[in-house]
Amino acid sequence: MSDSALPQNVATKGSSRRSLIELAIVILLGAGAGGAFETLRPVAAPGSGKPVESSAAAPPAQPSTIVDLPPIVTNLGAPQETWVRFEGSIIFDPKALANSQAVAGQIGDDILAYLRTVSLQQLEGPVGLESIRQDLNERAAIRSGGKVRALVIRTLVVQ
């Protein structure tokens, strides 16, 4: 019995050793391919997802300021019993917009008037939200004379 068990045991050891060697080769090939890919890939700016070009070609980043708008709570245009709470911020160049708090208050008033005309169906889905965002950005740009770079919707709760 011991003679028949020996060849089977040796065959199992040889098979497992061969599998380990094959696995090591696959791991080394994968690591080599990954390393080659990383060396050929252009370097990206942190968080941008875009390749960085030479620093001499890129214009210096303009400073911007964020001002929170006052929270807005109002009912929608249709149905009248549906309420909405809006919180947002405006982004602008501090050199271009001297009295930011006054402009933020005016933009808040515009948003209040706009939300009172919106129906619940206009707010539904990603397309509706994108449409509202574009409309509000346009209103903020008009109210500030083009000095507001963007209006950021932080929360929009419909109840």
Buried (B, 14 or more C-beta within 10 A) or exposed (E): EEEEEEEEEEEEEEEEEEEEEEEEEEEEEEEEEEEEEEEEEEEEEEEEEEEEEEEEEEEEEEEEBEBEBBEBEBBBBEEEEBEBBBBBBBBBEEEBBEEBEEBBEBBBEBBBEBBEEBEBEBBEEEEBBEBBBEBBBEBBBEBBEEBBBBBBBEEBEEE
